[in-house]
Amino acid sequence: MAALRGKALVAYLVVCIVWGSTYLAIKVGVGELPPFLFGGLRFLMAGVLLLGVALALGDQLPRQLSDWRTQGIVGLLLLGGGNALVVWAEQYTGSGTASIFVVTVALWMAFLDAIIPGGSGELGWRVIAGLILGFLGTGLLVGANPAEILHADLRGPLALTCASASWSLGSVYSKRHKTNTSPYIGAALQMLAGGGAVALLGTALGEWSRWHLTAKGAGAVAYLVVFGSILGYSAYTYALRHASPTIVGTYAYVNPVIAVLLGWLILGEPVTARTFLAMALIVGAVVWIQFSHKLPVPKGLPGRLTVSRSARPRSDGQARVFPS
């Protein structure tokens, strides 16, 4: 993790730990509330709160239309396509299993970061081998033989696969389209765009008739607003600005350990030998990809790369100490 240092490393560790616990909160929430309204309103509330705090501390809204457009697209891909599908899928999938599927975010990021122009790595045979190994692990998790697949409820796995791809595409898109907004304003605008779209979808599907806020539902919403969204999502956008998507995407293989343990301890979700074998294959694939990830060497510098004093990166003056 040499590319992650200082505040970026702290942000990365926050994502690893905090998001591992959000799968349990989502599982509790979708047991009490309709999924799309639950996910959409959570991000709308978090976006409003974070935007208010950021503006009060001196941050400014984007001045360019392109920045607004970028934040909107990223919000739709990350939260509308990514997180909302995870919430929906947890109606049919345990929280630990869902977290293992989301490990494939790291695989998708490595793949997209390599094939989309402007990336920080290349897609060599080692990365391809890691991708294949990861998908074999995912196949094992859902049931690789035809008989199990025919009798399995595939709504959860298919939705989680699409969620991972959408989240990864949004992350890479964000990295390729830099803006002049602070990480916190950017995170708030993304939550407002994604949360608003998901809430509108829930409204269109008639979910308000099933909205009955219970104590458990309110607790899940509150936890996800504060920890999952304001703290976790802000930390993710901050880390993504300071390292490649392939490196930041490795947060996904830390999350399942926490999610599986919490699901087992609190919800009594079953943990089998196949679960651990599938996790080992997927995590092994992700670690393999990280060791195989190569940064491009500038032309004319075939040997050791030396950085002159004038070429060292400089701060743009917009960074703020990450909130504790």
Secondary structure, DSSP 8 states (H G I E B T S, - for coil): -TT--HHHHHHHHHHHHHHHHHHHHHHHHHTTS-HHHHHHHHHHHHHHHHHHHHHHTT-----SHHHHHHHHHHHIIIIIIIIHHHHHHTTTS-HHHHHHHHTHHHHHHHHHHHHSTT-SS---HHHHHHHHHHHHHHHHHH--SHHHHHHS--HHHHHHHHHHHHHHHHHHHHHHS--SS-HHHHHHHHHHHHHHHHHHHHHHTTGGGG----HHHHHHHHHIIIIIIIIIIHHHHHHHHSS-HHHHGGGGGTHHHHHHHHHHHHS-----HHHHHHHHHHHHHHHHHHHH------TT--S-----GGGS----S-------
